[in-house]
Amino acid sequence: MTAPVVISDCYTVEPSGLGVPPYLSACVRQAYAALRRARPGVEVEYVMIDDVRW
């Protein structure tokens, strides 16, 4: 069993990521795609910086 991978999405100031459903930044979507290619069976968790702060 492999450990899950966590992607933490912090606030960015990149207009290309604004308003594009599902409202995730382009960097996070690219990181997720790279993880799925590199480790197809891994569980990927997504958290926003606000979740980490709480």
Predicted model as a PDB file, atoms N, CA, C, CB and O in Angstrom, pLDDT in the B-factor column:
MODEL        1                                                                  
ATOM      1  N   MET A   1       0.836  -1.185   0.000  1.00 61.00           N  
ATOM      2  CA  MET A   1       0.000   0.000   0.000  1.00 61.00           C  
ATOM      3  C   MET A   1       0.882   1.251   0.000  1.00 61.00           C  
ATOM      4  CB  MET A   1      -0.952  -0.003   1.218  1.00 61.00           C  
ATOM      5  O   MET A   1       1.828   1.355   0.781  1.00 61.00           O  
ATOM      6  N   THR A   2       0.567   2.174  -0.866  1.00 75.00           N  
ATOM      7  CA  THR A   2       1.352   3.404  -0.947  1.00 75.00           C  
ATOM      8  C   THR A   2       0.661   4.521  -0.178  1.00 75.00           C  
ATOM      9  CB  THR A   2       1.568   3.818  -2.415  1.00 75.00           C  
ATOM     10  O   THR A   2      -0.563   4.550  -0.048  1.00 75.00           O  
ATOM     11  N   ALA A   3       1.464   5.422   0.318  1.00 82.00           N  
ATOM     12  CA  ALA A   3       0.928   6.571   1.047  1.00 82.00           C  
ATOM     13  C   ALA A   3       0.278   7.541   0.072  1.00 82.00           C  
ATOM     14  CB  ALA A   3       2.040   7.279   1.857  1.00 82.00           C  
ATOM     15  O   ALA A   3       0.744   7.684  -1.058  1.00 82.00           O  
ATOM     16  N   PRO A   4      -0.790   8.209   0.493  1.00 84.00           N  
ATOM     17  CA  PRO A   4      -1.414   9.181  -0.403  1.00 84.00           C  
ATOM     18  C   PRO A   4      -0.503  10.391  -0.614  1.00 84.00           C  
ATOM     19  CB  PRO A   4      -2.772   9.631   0.158  1.00 84.00           C  
ATOM     20  O   PRO A   4       0.356  10.694   0.213  1.00 84.00           O  
ATOM     21  N   VAL A   5      -0.708  11.057  -1.715  1.00 89.00           N  
ATOM     22  CA  VAL A   5       0.030  12.268  -2.049  1.00 89.00           C  
ATOM     23  C   VAL A   5      -0.918  13.442  -1.840  1.00 89.00           C  
ATOM     24  CB  VAL A   5       0.585  12.228  -3.525  1.00 89.00           C  
ATOM     25  O   VAL A   5      -2.083  13.374  -2.231  1.00 89.00           O  
ATOM     26  N   VAL A   6      -0.433  14.510  -1.230  1.00 89.00           N  
ATOM     27  CA  VAL A   6      -1.264  15.678  -0.971  1.00 89.00           C  
ATOM     28  C   VAL A   6      -0.792  16.843  -1.829  1.00 89.00           C  
ATOM     29  CB  VAL A   6      -1.231  16.056   0.527  1.00 89.00           C  
ATOM     30  O   VAL A   6       0.393  17.179  -1.847  1.00 89.00           O  
ATOM     31  N   ILE A   7      -1.725  17.446  -2.533  1.00 86.00           N  
ATOM     32  CA  ILE A   7      -1.445  18.659  -3.294  1.00 86.00           C  
ATOM     33  C   ILE A   7      -2.060  19.806  -2.522  1.00 86.00           C  
ATOM     34  CB  ILE A   7      -2.008  18.581  -4.766  1.00 86.00           C  
ATOM     35  O   ILE A   7      -3.264  19.808  -2.262  1.00 86.00           O  
ATOM     36  N   SER A   8      -1.245  20.783  -2.154  1.00 84.00           N  
ATOM     37  CA  SER A   8      -1.727  21.954  -1.429  1.00 84.00           C  
ATOM     38  C   SER A   8      -1.806  23.122  -2.395  1.00 84.00           C  
ATOM     39  CB  SER A   8      -0.804  22.292  -0.221  1.00 84.00           C  
ATOM     40  O   SER A   8      -0.813  23.503  -3.016  1.00 84.00           O  
ATOM     41  N   ASP A   9      -2.993  23.683  -2.514  1.00 79.00           N  
ATOM     42  CA  ASP A   9      -3.221  24.793  -3.435  1.00 79.00           C  
ATOM     43  C   ASP A   9      -3.202  26.095  -2.646  1.00 79.00           C  
ATOM     44  CB  ASP A   9      -4.571  24.624  -4.199  1.00 79.00           C  
ATOM     45  O   ASP A   9      -4.086  26.351  -1.829  1.00 79.00           O  
ATOM     46  N   CYS A  10      -2.194  26.908  -2.896  1.00 75.00           N  
ATOM     47  CA  CYS A  10      -2.111  28.216  -2.254  1.00 75.00           C  
ATOM     48  C   CYS A  10      -2.646  29.255  -3.233  1.00 75.00           C  
ATOM     49  CB  CYS A  10      -0.640  28.551  -1.818  1.00 75.00           C  
ATOM     50  O   CYS A  10      -2.831  28.972  -4.417  1.00 75.00           O  
ATOM     51  N   TYR A  11      -2.886  30.427  -2.737  1.00 70.00           N  
ATOM     52  CA  TYR A  11      -3.404  31.472  -3.606  1.00 70.00           C  
ATOM     53  C   TYR A  11      -2.335  31.902  -4.598  1.00 70.00           C  
ATOM     54  CB  TYR A  11      -3.890  32.675  -2.783  1.00 70.00           C  
ATOM     55  O   TYR A  11      -1.171  32.085  -4.244  1.00 70.00           O  
ATOM     56  N   THR A  12      -2.751  32.056  -5.830  1.00 66.00           N  
ATOM     57  CA  THR A  12      -1.839  32.551  -6.862  1.00 66.00           C  
ATOM     58  C   THR A  12      -2.461  33.771  -7.525  1.00 66.00           C  
ATOM     59  CB  THR A  12      -1.527  31.447  -7.916  1.00 66.00           C  
ATOM     60  O   THR A  12      -3.668  33.995  -7.437  1.00 66.00           O  
ATOM     61  N   VAL A  13      -1.647  34.530  -8.169  1.00 62.00           N  
ATOM     62  CA  VAL A  13      -2.127  35.714  -8.873  1.00 62.00           C  
ATOM     63  C   VAL A  13      -1.916  35.468 -10.362  1.00 62.00           C  
ATOM     64  CB  VAL A  13      -1.385  37.023  -8.391  1.00 62.00           C  
ATOM     65  O   VAL A  13      -1.189  36.198 -11.037  1.00 62.00           O  
ATOM     66  N   GLU A  14      -2.563  34.433 -10.849  1.00 62.00           N  
ATOM     67  CA  GLU A  14      -2.440  34.149 -12.276  1.00 62.00           C  
ATOM     68  C   GLU A  14      -3.831  34.197 -12.894  1.00 62.00           C  
ATOM     69  CB  GLU A  14      -1.761  32.762 -12.525  1.00 62.00           C  
ATOM     70  O   GLU A  14      -4.667  33.341 -12.605  1.00 62.00           O  
ATOM     71  N   PRO A  15      -4.084  35.182 -13.736  1.00 60.00           N  
ATOM     72  CA  PRO A  15      -5.413  35.347 -14.301  1.00 60.00           C  
ATOM     73  C   PRO A  15      -5.863  34.161 -15.154  1.00 60.00           C  
ATOM     74  CB  PRO A  15      -5.453  36.593 -15.122  1.00 60.00           C  
ATOM     75  O   PRO A  15      -7.062  33.964 -15.350  1.00 60.00           O  
ATOM     76  N   SER A  16      -4.928  33.379 -15.656  1.00 56.00           N  
ATOM     77  CA  SER A  16      -5.324  32.248 -16.502  1.00 56.00           C  
ATOM     78  C   SER A  16      -6.076  31.190 -15.714  1.00 56.00           C  
ATOM     79  CB  SER A  16      -4.101  31.625 -17.159  1.00 56.00           C  
ATOM     80  O   SER A  16      -6.826  30.410 -16.300  1.00 56.00           O  
ATOM     81  N   GLY A  17      -5.893  31.142 -14.382  1.00 59.00           N  
ATOM     82  CA  GLY A  17      -6.579  30.141 -13.573  1.00 59.00           C  
ATOM     83  C   GLY A  17      -7.923  30.609 -13.058  1.00 59.00           C  
ATOM     84  O   GLY A  17      -8.667  29.818 -12.478  1.00 59.00           O  
ATOM     85  N   LEU A  18      -8.252  31.867 -13.254  1.00 61.00           N  
ATOM     86  CA  LEU A  18      -9.494  32.404 -12.710  1.00 61.00           C  
ATOM     87  C   LEU A  18     -10.674  32.128 -13.638  1.00 61.00           C  
ATOM     88  CB  LEU A  18      -9.358  33.904 -12.467  1.00 61.00           C  
ATOM     89  O   LEU A  18     -10.594  32.334 -14.849  1.00 61.00           O  
ATOM     90  N   GLY A  19     -11.755  31.665 -13.054  1.00 58.00           N  
ATOM     91  CA  GLY A  19     -12.981  31.481 -13.812  1.00 58.00           C  
ATOM     92  C   GLY A  19     -13.030  30.237 -14.658  1.00 58.00           C  
ATOM     93  O   GLY A  19     -13.946  30.090 -15.467  1.00 58.00           O  
ATOM     94  N   VAL A  20     -12.094  29.345 -14.510  1.00 55.00           N  
ATOM     95  CA  VAL A  20     -12.079  28.127 -15.314  1.00 55.00           C  
ATOM     96  C   VAL A  20     -12.532  26.964 -14.433  1.00 55.00           C  
ATOM     97  CB  VAL A  20     -10.654  27.859 -15.916  1.00 55.00           C  
ATOM     98  O   VAL A  20     -11.788  26.530 -13.554  1.00 55.00           O  
ATOM     99  N   PRO A  21     -13.751  26.452 -14.659  1.00 56.00           N  
ATOM    100  CA  PRO A  21     -14.190  25.318 -13.840  1.00 56.00           C  
ATOM    101  C   PRO A  21     -13.198  24.176 -13.949  1.00 56.00           C  
ATOM    102  CB  PRO A  21     -15.593  24.846 -14.262  1.00 56.00           C  
ATOM    103  O   PRO A  21     -12.704  23.930 -15.049  1.00 56.00           O  
ATOM    104  N   PRO A  22     -12.888  23.488 -12.917  1.00 56.00           N  
ATOM    105  CA  PRO A  22     -13.452  23.536 -11.562  1.00 56.00           C  
ATOM    106  C   PRO A  22     -12.784  24.545 -10.653  1.00 56.00           C  
ATOM    107  CB  PRO A  22     -13.361  22.192 -10.933  1.00 56.00           C  
ATOM    108  O   PRO A  22     -12.699  24.304  -9.449  1.00 56.00           O  
ATOM    109  N   TYR A  23     -12.311  25.656 -11.168  1.00 64.00           N  
ATOM    110  CA  TYR A  23     -11.736  26.753 -10.389  1.00 64.00           C  
ATOM    111  C   TYR A  23     -10.464  26.360  -9.651  1.00 64.00           C  
ATOM    112  CB  TYR A  23     -12.746  27.259  -9.403  1.00 64.00           C  
ATOM    113  O   TYR A  23     -10.224  26.812  -8.531  1.00 64.00           O  
ATOM    114  N   LEU A  24      -9.665  25.531 -10.269  1.00 71.00           N  
ATOM    115  CA  LEU A  24      -8.352  25.161  -9.741  1.00 71.00           C  
ATOM    116  C   LEU A  24      -7.301  25.843 -10.595  1.00 71.00           C  
ATOM    117  CB  LEU A  24      -8.149  23.606  -9.729  1.00 71.00           C  
ATOM    118  O   LEU A  24      -7.488  26.025 -11.798  1.00 71.00           O  
ATOM    119  N   SER A  25      -6.212  26.214  -9.979  1.00 74.00           N  
ATOM    120  CA  SER A  25      -5.164  26.869 -10.753  1.00 74.00           C  
ATOM    121  C   SER A  25      -4.553  25.890 -11.750  1.00 74.00           C  
ATOM    122  CB  SER A  25      -4.077  27.437  -9.822  1.00 74.00           C  
ATOM    123  O   SER A  25      -4.601  24.674 -11.563  1.00 74.00           O  
ATOM    124  N   ALA A  26      -3.992  26.435 -12.785  1.00 77.00           N  
ATOM    125  CA  ALA A  26      -3.383  25.599 -13.832  1.00 77.00           C  
ATOM    126  C   ALA A  26      -2.239  24.761 -13.269  1.00 77.00           C  
ATOM    127  CB  ALA A  26      -2.870  26.476 -14.992  1.00 77.00           C  
ATOM    128  O   ALA A  26      -2.052  23.614 -13.676  1.00 77.00           O  
ATOM    129  N   CYS A  27      -1.477  25.321 -12.342  1.00 81.00           N  
ATOM    130  CA  CYS A  27      -0.349  24.587 -11.754  1.00 81.00           C  
ATOM    131  C   CYS A  27      -0.821  23.346 -11.008  1.00 81.00           C  
ATOM    132  CB  CYS A  27       0.439  25.492 -10.805  1.00 81.00           C  
ATOM    133  O   CYS A  27      -0.187  22.294 -11.088  1.00 81.00           O  
ATOM    134  N   VAL A  28      -1.932  23.464 -10.283  1.00 82.00           N  
ATOM    135  CA  VAL A  28      -2.463  22.326  -9.538  1.00 82.00           C  
ATOM    136  C   VAL A  28      -2.977  21.248 -10.499  1.00 82.00           C  
ATOM    137  CB  VAL A  28      -3.591  22.783  -8.588  1.00 82.00           C  
ATOM    138  O   VAL A  28      -2.760  20.059 -10.268  1.00 82.00           O  
ATOM    139  N   ARG A  29      -3.640  21.652 -11.550  1.00 83.00           N  
ATOM    140  CA  ARG A  29      -4.129  20.671 -12.531  1.00 83.00           C  
ATOM    141  C   ARG A  29      -2.967  19.951 -13.200  1.00 83.00           C  
ATOM    142  CB  ARG A  29      -5.004  21.359 -13.597  1.00 83.00           C  
ATOM    143  O   ARG A  29      -3.045  18.747 -13.446  1.00 83.00           O  
ATOM    144  N   GLN A  30      -1.895  20.669 -13.495  1.00 89.00           N  
ATOM    145  CA  GLN A  30      -0.723  20.043 -14.106  1.00 89.00           C  
ATOM    146  C   GLN A  30      -0.022  19.106 -13.132  1.00 89.00           C  
ATOM    147  CB  GLN A  30       0.252  21.109 -14.595  1.00 89.00           C  
ATOM    148  O   GLN A  30       0.442  18.038 -13.530  1.00 89.00           O  
ATOM    149  N   ALA A  31       0.059  19.489 -11.873  1.00 89.00           N  
ATOM    150  CA  ALA A  31       0.672  18.620 -10.860  1.00 89.00           C  
ATOM    151  C   ALA A  31      -0.129  17.334 -10.707  1.00 89.00           C  
ATOM    152  CB  ALA A  31       0.772  19.349  -9.504  1.00 89.00           C  
ATOM    153  O   ALA A  31       0.451  16.253 -10.597  1.00 89.00           O  
ATOM    154  N   TYR A  32      -1.448  17.439 -10.699  1.00 89.00           N  
ATOM    155  CA  TYR A  32      -2.301  16.261 -10.584  1.00 89.00           C  
ATOM    156  C   TYR A  32      -2.104  15.328 -11.781  1.00 89.00           C  
ATOM    157  CB  TYR A  32      -3.776  16.678 -10.471  1.00 89.00           C  
ATOM    158  O   TYR A  32      -1.970  14.116 -11.614  1.00 89.00           O  
ATOM    159  N   ALA A  33      -2.088  15.892 -12.968  1.00 91.00           N  
ATOM    160  CA  ALA A  33      -1.898  15.079 -14.175  1.00 91.00           C  
ATOM    161  C   ALA A  33      -0.533  14.379 -14.156  1.00 91.00           C  
ATOM    162  CB  ALA A  33      -2.027  15.957 -15.441  1.00 91.00           C  
ATOM    163  O   ALA A  33      -0.431  13.212 -14.533  1.00 91.00           O  
ATOM    164  N   ALA A  34       0.501  15.081 -13.723  1.00 93.00           N  
ATOM    165  CA  ALA A  34       1.836  14.478 -13.658  1.00 93.00           C  
ATOM    166  C   ALA A  34       1.875  13.344 -12.637  1.00 93.00           C  
ATOM    167  CB  ALA A  34       2.889  15.542 -13.305  1.00 93.00           C  
ATOM    168  O   ALA A  34       2.489  12.306 -12.882  1.00 93.00           O  
ATOM    169  N   LEU A  35       1.221  13.540 -11.494  1.00 90.00           N  
ATOM    170  CA  LEU A  35       1.163  12.481 -10.479  1.00 90.00           C  
ATOM    171  C   LEU A  35       0.426  11.255 -10.986  1.00 90.00           C  
ATOM    172  CB  LEU A  35       0.491  12.995  -9.214  1.00 90.00           C  
ATOM    173  O   LEU A  35       0.855  10.127 -10.744  1.00 90.00           O  
ATOM    174  N   ARG A  36      -0.673  11.466 -11.683  1.00 90.00           N  
ATOM    175  CA  ARG A  36      -1.447  10.330 -12.197  1.00 90.00           C  
ATOM    176  C   ARG A  36      -0.657   9.543 -13.242  1.00 90.00           C  
ATOM    177  CB  ARG A  36      -2.768  10.819 -12.802  1.00 90.00           C  
ATOM    178  O   ARG A  36      -0.792   8.323 -13.340  1.00 90.00           O  
ATOM    179  N   ARG A  37       0.160  10.242 -14.015  1.00 93.00           N  
ATOM    180  CA  ARG A  37       0.991   9.541 -15.002  1.00 93.00           C  
ATOM    181  C   ARG A  37       2.127   8.787 -14.333  1.00 93.00           C  
ATOM    182  CB  ARG A  37       1.556  10.529 -16.023  1.00 93.00           C  
ATOM    183  O   ARG A  37       2.419   7.647 -14.695  1.00 93.00           O  
ATOM    184  N   ALA A  38       2.768   9.418 -13.359  1.00 92.00           N  
ATOM    185  CA  ALA A  38       3.939   8.826 -12.715  1.00 92.00           C  
ATOM    186  C   ALA A  38       3.555   7.684 -11.779  1.00 92.00           C  
ATOM    187  CB  ALA A  38       4.706   9.890 -11.943  1.00 92.00           C  
ATOM    188  O   ALA A  38       4.264   6.681 -11.699  1.00 92.00           O  
ATOM    189  N   ARG A  39       2.441   7.832 -11.075  1.00 90.00           N  
ATOM    190  CA  ARG A  39       2.004   6.822 -10.104  1.00 90.00           C  
ATOM    191  C   ARG A  39       0.505   6.597 -10.272  1.00 90.00           C  
ATOM    192  CB  ARG A  39       2.341   7.262  -8.636  1.00 90.00           C  
ATOM    193  O   ARG A  39      -0.290   7.151  -9.512  1.00 90.00           O  
ATOM    194  N   PRO A  40       0.108   5.793 -11.255  1.00 89.00           N  
ATOM    195  CA  PRO A  40      -1.306   5.647 -11.598  1.00 89.00           C  
ATOM    196  C   PRO A  40      -2.210   5.183 -10.463  1.00 89.00           C  
ATOM    197  CB  PRO A  40      -1.432   4.699 -12.711  1.00 89.00           C  
ATOM    198  O   PRO A  40      -3.381   5.564 -10.433  1.00 89.00           O  
ATOM    199  N   GLY A  41      -1.723   4.388  -9.542  1.00 88.00           N  
ATOM    200  CA  GLY A  41      -2.582   3.856  -8.501  1.00 88.00           C  
ATOM    201  C   GLY A  41      -2.600   4.659  -7.207  1.00 88.00           C  
ATOM    202  O   GLY A  41      -3.254   4.257  -6.245  1.00 88.00           O  
ATOM    203  N   VAL A  42      -1.896   5.782  -7.168  1.00 89.00           N  
ATOM    204  CA  VAL A  42      -1.767   6.526  -5.922  1.00 89.00           C  
ATOM    205  C   VAL A  42      -3.044   7.334  -5.629  1.00 89.00           C  
ATOM    206  CB  VAL A  42      -0.544   7.461  -5.988  1.00 89.00           C  
ATOM    207  O   VAL A  42      -3.721   7.810  -6.540  1.00 89.00           O  
ATOM    208  N   GLU A  43      -3.345   7.472  -4.342  1.00 91.00           N  
ATOM    209  CA  GLU A  43      -4.471   8.294  -3.923  1.00 91.00           C  
ATOM    210  C   GLU A  43      -3.982   9.726  -3.791  1.00 91.00           C  
ATOM    211  CB  GLU A  43      -5.088   7.780  -2.583  1.00 91.00           C  
ATOM    212  O   GLU A  43      -3.031   9.999  -3.059  1.00 91.00           O  
ATOM    213  N   VAL A  44      -4.625  10.632  -4.492  1.00 89.00           N  
ATOM    214  CA  VAL A  44      -4.214  12.039  -4.471  1.00 89.00           C  
ATOM    215  C   VAL A  44      -5.252  12.833  -3.693  1.00 89.00           C  
ATOM    216  CB  VAL A  44      -4.048  12.608  -5.922  1.00 89.00           C  
ATOM    217  O   VAL A  44      -6.437  12.815  -4.025  1.00 89.00           O  
ATOM    218  N   GLU A  45      -4.804  13.526  -2.664  1.00 88.00           N  
ATOM    219  CA  GLU A  45      -5.673  14.386  -1.859  1.00 88.00           C  
ATOM    220  C   GLU A  45      -5.385  15.833  -2.236  1.00 88.00           C  
ATOM    221  CB  GLU A  45      -5.454  14.149  -0.320  1.00 88.00           C  
ATOM    222  O   GLU A  45      -4.233  16.213  -2.442  1.00 88.00           O  
ATOM    223  N   TYR A  46      -6.427  16.627  -2.324  1.00 85.00           N  
ATOM    224  CA  TYR A  46      -6.306  18.040  -2.670  1.00 85.00           C  
ATOM    225  C   TYR A  46      -6.786  18.874  -1.489  1.00 85.00           C  
ATOM    226  CB  TYR A  46      -7.119  18.379  -3.958  1.00 85.00           C  
ATOM    227  O   TYR A  46      -7.908  18.691  -1.015  1.00 85.00           O  
ATOM    228  N   VAL A  47      -5.952  19.779  -1.015  1.00 85.00           N  
ATOM    229  CA  VAL A  47      -6.354  20.684   0.053  1.00 85.00           C  
ATOM    230  C   VAL A  47      -5.984  22.109  -0.332  1.00 85.00           C  
ATOM    231  CB  VAL A  47      -5.693  20.289   1.396  1.00 85.00           C  
ATOM    232  O   VAL A  47      -4.988  22.357  -1.011  1.00 85.00           O  
ATOM    233  N   MET A  48      -6.813  23.025   0.120  1.00 81.00           N  
ATOM    234  CA  MET A  48      -6.508  24.434  -0.101  1.00 81.00           C  
ATOM    235  C   MET A  48      -5.768  24.962   1.126  1.00 81.00           C  
ATOM    236  CB  MET A  48      -7.811  25.263  -0.376  1.00 81.00           C  
ATOM    237  O   MET A  48      -5.830  24.354   2.195  1.00 81.00           O  
ATOM    238  N   ILE A  49      -5.087  26.059   0.983  1.00 78.00           N  
ATOM    239  CA  ILE A  49      -4.295  26.613   2.055  1.00 78.00           C  
ATOM    240  C   ILE A  49      -5.174  26.958   3.269  1.00 78.00           C  
ATOM    241  CB  ILE A  49      -3.547  27.851   1.564  1.00 78.00           C  
ATOM    242  O   ILE A  49      -4.711  26.906   4.408  1.00 78.00           O  
ATOM    243  N   ASP A  50      -6.436  27.307   3.017  1.00 79.00           N  
ATOM    244  CA  ASP A  50      -7.344  27.601   4.126  1.00 79.00           C  
ATOM    245  C   ASP A  50      -7.591  26.358   4.977  1.00 79.00           C  
ATOM    246  CB  ASP A  50      -8.676  28.151   3.597  1.00 79.00           C  
ATOM    247  O   ASP A  50      -7.736  26.460   6.195  1.00 79.00           O  
ATOM    248  N   ASP A  51      -7.642  25.180   4.343  1.00 80.00           N  
ATOM    249  CA  ASP A  51      -7.809  23.931   5.087  1.00 80.00           C  
ATOM    250  C   ASP A  51      -6.602  23.671   5.984  1.00 80.00           C  
ATOM    251  CB  ASP A  51      -8.017  22.750   4.122  1.00 80.00           C  
ATOM    252  O   ASP A  51      -6.750  23.186   7.105  1.00 80.00           O  
ATOM    253  N   VAL A  52      -5.425  23.991   5.495  1.00 81.00           N  
ATOM    254  CA  VAL A  52      -4.200  23.775   6.268  1.00 81.00           C  
ATOM    255  C   VAL A  52      -4.140  24.741   7.443  1.00 81.00           C  
ATOM    256  CB  VAL A  52      -2.954  23.940   5.376  1.00 81.00           C  
ATOM    257  O   VAL A  52      -3.710  24.373   8.536  1.00 81.00           O  
ATOM    258  N   ARG A  53      -4.566  25.962   7.217  1.00 79.00           N  
ATOM    259  CA  ARG A  53      -4.539  26.978   8.278  1.00 79.00           C  
ATOM    260  C   ARG A  53      -5.444  26.599   9.439  1.00 79.00           C  
ATOM    261  CB  ARG A  53      -4.956  28.337   7.724  1.00 79.00           C  
ATOM    262  O   ARG A  53      -5.100  26.854  10.593  1.00 79.00           O  
ATOM    263  N   TRP A  54      -6.579  26.002   9.162  1.00 73.00           N  
ATOM    264  CA  TRP A  54      -7.527  25.647  10.234  1.00 73.00           C  
ATOM    265  C   TRP A  54      -7.035  24.451  10.948  1.00 73.00           C  
ATOM    266  CB  TRP A  54      -8.932  25.390   9.693  1.00 73.00           C  
ATOM    267  O   TRP A  54      -7.681  23.982  11.885  1.00 73.00           O  
TER     268      TRP A  54                                                      
ENDMDL                                                                          
END                                                                             
